[in-house]
């Protein structure tokens, strides 16, 4: 048996297929892709038959469906990173690696390939579980396969398949870095925090080599790897806040347990990537294709607000400015949290090239989650 067949058998073991009709909504259905690459390139699987306990309100259903969509999107982007700089194996198949890019990413930490692999594996498990749980309750799981149309990197190691996300035109908001180091500002109060890497927050930057030509200049290749390092942390800080925000809206204790349990792994991911991003070497590079410049400064040259080893959340204001400062996840404001995530993904450039129908799907899912409140009738 060849290696690909072994990988697909492993994925079949993780998510056994069901045969049933398509949903009335094109973006919800009981046929679920397990991710991008070999995972999403035609292998359709469904939720296992394990049953959860208790009822599921329509509000909880909406929240779980939006989170499943978010995890499918995260899986797609992490799969692209894993194909080029992670470990390709039976757990996370697809791609063959790009040695030059892998070496540049490993400047941030020699174990980056393992971390990328494990984060990818975790995201696969998240959306697969969420869809399985939805199906076990008679609710519709989420399927975004029809939107896997964006191009892949042409660099060595990447699969040539359709993608949900675009990692080659990113505008990365790095204010998360200063947010977790400030003891007096919190976006839940409307505060705006400065960018750690200002040039990443303007223009469009690639976080993966677009072609092998991007690997020929070591300085530019390191800039791509540095961009990826900060993007890793940006993605996972978003999940950290999203689960905490939506947990405040659920009704059923079992659904609350799901959000708290998965949300905790997002926190672990974020802290890992924040630590590694701090190892990005200072440099300035100009994209030879677009002419866009990026500068990664010495983050330890400007005090605690940028200090690289402050990876644990500094105590800050919470709930009321008159209370003592406290170490917390931030933001956790629940109003508009789901749409805020869609808007952040969009501003990041992840969806450049997607059609209006894709945004209509995400907006509908997000609005349903944001309208959810405690209570409601169980299924």
N, C-alpha and C positions, 0 to 999 in steps of 0.2 A: 504493500500500500504506500502511495507517495505521501509527501509531507502535507500537501494541501488537503488530501482526503482525511488525513489524521486530524488536522485542525478542524475541519467541518464536523467530523464525528464528535470532537470534543464540544463544539458549540451545540450540537444536537443534544448532547447530554445535559448541558446547562439550561436549555430551554426547549422542551419537547413541543413539536408542532401540533396545532389543532386545526381542524377543517371546519370553517363556518363562513357565513355570508359576510359581505362587506357592509360597513355602517352606512347610514343615511348621510353621514358627513364624510367627505373624501379624506379628511385628515385623521379620522378616528377609524380604527378597524381592528379586527381580531387577528389579522396577519401583521406581525411585527418584525421589523428588521432589527437584527442584533447590533447594528452599528455600521460603520463605513468599511470600505475595503472588502476583503474576503467576507467579512461579516455582513456587509450591506449590499454586496454586489450580486444579489440574486437569492441568497439564502433567507427565506422568510420563516420565522418561527413564532410561536405563540407562548402565552403564559402557561406555566405548569398548572396542574389541576388543584394544587394545594389551596385549601379554603381558609380565609381569615375568619375571625369570630365576630359576631355582632352585626348590626346594620351599618349602612353607609348613606349618609345624607347627601343630597345633591350638591350641597356646598362643599362637603369633603371631597366628593367626586371631582368637582371642578378644580379644586386645589391640587389633587393628585394628578389629574390630567395635565395641568400646566407644568407641574414639576417633572412629569414623564417627558414632556416635550423639551423642557430645558435640559434634561439629562441626555436625551438623544442628540441635541445640538452639541453639548459638551463632548459626548462620545465621538462625534464626527471630527471635531477639531483635535482632540487628543489622539485619535487614530492617526491623523496626518503627522503629528509630531512623533508618534511611536514608529511609524514606517521609516522615518528618516534618522531618528536619533535615539530610539528606544531599543527594546528587545523584542524581536519578532519570534513568537513561539506559539504553542498550542492554546495558551490563554488569550493572547492578543496577536492573532495572525494578521498577515498582510504586510507587504513591503519587504525590502531586503536590506535597508539601512544605507546611510550615506556616510562613509568613513570621515570625510573632511568636516562635514557639519557636526557629526557626533563628537569629533575631537574638539571643535570649537565650543560646543555646549558643555563638554566636560571640563573646560577651563573654570566653569562656575562650581563644579563639584565632580569628582571622579566617578561618583555613583549616579550621575544624572540619568543614564540609560535605564537603570533599575527603577528610579523614581518615576520616570515618564511611563514606563511599562505599567507600574502598579497603579498610578493615577488613572490610566486608560482602563485597566481592568476594573477598577472601582466604579468608574462611570458606566461601563457596560452593565455591571451588576446592579447599579442603582435603577436605571431605566427598565431593565429586564424585570426586576422585582416589582417596581411600581406598576408596570403593565400587568404583571401576573396578579397582583393584589386587586387591581381594578377588575380584571376578568373574573376573579374568584367571587366578586360581589355582583356580577351581572352587569357591570359598567363597561363602557367602551374603552379599550386601551388606545394608545396613540401611535400613529404611523405617519411619518413624514417622507416616506420613500419617494413620492412623486416629485419632490423638490430636490432630489439628489442630482443636480444638473450643473453645478459649478465645476470649473476645470481643476485638475490636479496639478501639482508641481510637475515640471518636466525633468527635474533633477534625478540622478541615479538614486534608486531606492524607493521611489514613490510609485504606487499603483496608478494606472491610468483609468480611473473610474470617476463617476460623478460624485460631487461633494455637496453637503449642505452649507458648509462654511468656507470663507475665503480668508486665508492666513497671509496673503501676499499684498494686502492694501490696508494695513492696520493703522489706527490712530489710538494709541494706548494712553488711557487716563491713569497716571501714576500718583494721583493724590491720595490713594489708599496708603501709600508709604508714610506720608506726613500725618494722615488721619490717625493712624495707630501709634504715633509718637507724640501727639499733642496732648497736653493736660488741660487745655482750656477751650478746645473747639470740637464740635460734634455736628455732623451733617443733619442729625435729627432736629437740631435747633436752627437749621438754615445756614449754618456756617460753611464757608468755602475754604478749602485747604489748598496750599500750593502744590504744584507738581514737583515730584522728585527729579524727573527727567523731562524738562520742559519741551525739548525738541521732539520727544516721542508723542506728545499731545497735539502736535500740529503736523500737517502733511500726511502722507501715507507711507508706511514702512512694511517691508516684508519680514516675517518671523521665521520663514523657511526659505531655503534656496529655491528660486523659481526655475532655474536651469543649472547645469553644471558650470556655466560661466560665472555664476555667483560664488563659486567656491575657489576661484583662481586667485583672488586678492585676499590674503589672510586678514587684513585689517577690516575690510568690508564684511567678510564672512564672520568675524568676531562680533561686529555690530549686529548682524542678523541673529547670532546666538544670544547676545545680550538682550536684544528685543524680545526674543522668545522667553528668556528668563523672567523678565518683568511681566510679560503677557501671561505666563503660567500663574503668577501670583495674582494678577488682576482677575483672571477667570475664577479662581478659587475663593478670593475674598467676596466676590459676588454671590457665590453659593452659600458662603458662611452667613451673610446677611439675609439672603432670601429665605432660607429655611427658618431662621429665627423670626422673621417678619410674618410668614404665612402660618407658622405654628400658633400664633395668637388668634387665628380665625377658625381653626378646626373645631369640630364638635365632639367627635367620637374619641375616646381615650386611646383606642388602638391606632387611629390615624395620627394622633399627637405623638404616640410612641414612635411611629415610623419617621415622622419629621425630625424629632429630636435625635433619633439614632442615626439617620443618614446625614443630618445636618452636622453632627459631631465629626464625621469623617471629612466634611468640607473644611471645617476649622483646621483639622490636622494637615490637610493638603496645603491650605493657605500658609500656615506657619512654616512648613517645609520650604515652600517656594519663596517666601519672603526672605528666608535665611539664605537661600542659594542666590537669589537676585543680587544680594549685597556683595557677592563675589565678582560681579561683572567688572572687568578691567576698564579703567578710564580710557576713552578714545573718542576721536571724531572721525566720521566716515561720510562719504558722499555716495549715494546710490548711482552707479554708472548708467542705469537705465532711465531713472526719473529725475536725477539731479537733486533729489531731496537730501539734506544733510541731517545727521543726528550726532549729538554729543552726549556721551556718558561721563559725567563728572566724577571726581573723587567725593563720594558721599560723606566721607568722614572729615571733610574740611570745613563744614558749616554748622557744627553744633549738633545738639541732640535731635533736632527735628528731622535730620537725615541720617543719623548715626546707624551704621549697618548692623551692629550687634544688638540693637534694641528691638528684638523680634517678638517680645511679649507685650501685649497691649498696655500702654501707659494708662494709668487712671485718668479719667476725664469726666466732664459733666454728664449727668444722666437724669432724665425726667424733669428736673427743676434745677436751675443754676444755683439755688440756695442750698442744695444738698451737698454733702462732701463728695469730692471726686471719687470715682470707682473704676476699676479695671473691667471693661466690658467689650462685647462685640458691638460694632457700630458701622452703619446705621441699623436700627431694628424697627423703625417706624413701619407700621403695617399698611397704612393707607397708600394705595397705589403701588405696592411693592412689586406685583407681577408686571404691570406695564412699565415700571421703572427698569426692570430687568430687560424687557424687550427693547426699550429705548437705549439702554446701555450697550447691549449687544450690537444694535444698529449703529450707534455712534462709533463703536470700536472698529467698524468696517467689516465685521464678520459676514454680513449679508449682502455685500456689494455683488451685484449680478443676479440676485433673486428677483422674481417677478412680483407684481402687486398681489397676486393671489397668495403668495407665501406670507406676506405681511398681514393680509386679511385673516389668515388662519391663526397666526400667533396672537394677533390683537384680540380675536374672539376668545381664544383660550385664556389670555391674560385678563381680559375684562371679566370673564366669568369667575376667575379666581379672586379678583379684587372685589367683586360684589358679594363674595361669600361672607357669611357671618355665623356666629355661634348659633346652634339650634337648627331647626329645619326637620323635615320629615325623612325618616330612614327609608331605604329601598325595601 
